[in-house]
């Protein structure tokens, strides 16, 4: 089990359902940035000659509620 606390509340999650990320928070904007970094690394490994001019990632938290991260060359 993975345990998380918030104030006096304590929550238990099965390990198989948890991925610990090295992020200051898990806002949709931070998750989009995290996914962008991973995508850039994978693209660089698979397509080393590719030149990315612009990349934009969106993470939807609920219908109509999205966080974005964008980079331009």
FENWOJO-V935498 format. One line per field, one symbol per residue. ss: DSSP state (H for helix, E for strand, L for the rest). psi: psi as a letter, one per 40 degrees, with the letter a starting at -180 (. if undefined). A space follows every 10 residues. Layout:
ss = ???
psi = ???
This chain:
ss = LEEEEELLEE EEELHHHLLL LLLLLLLHHH HHHHHHHHHH HHHHHHLLLL LLLEEEEEEE EELLEEEEEE EEL
psi = ihhiihbeih ihhhdeehhh igidifiddd dddddddddd ddddddgdei hhdihhhihh dihehiiihi ii.
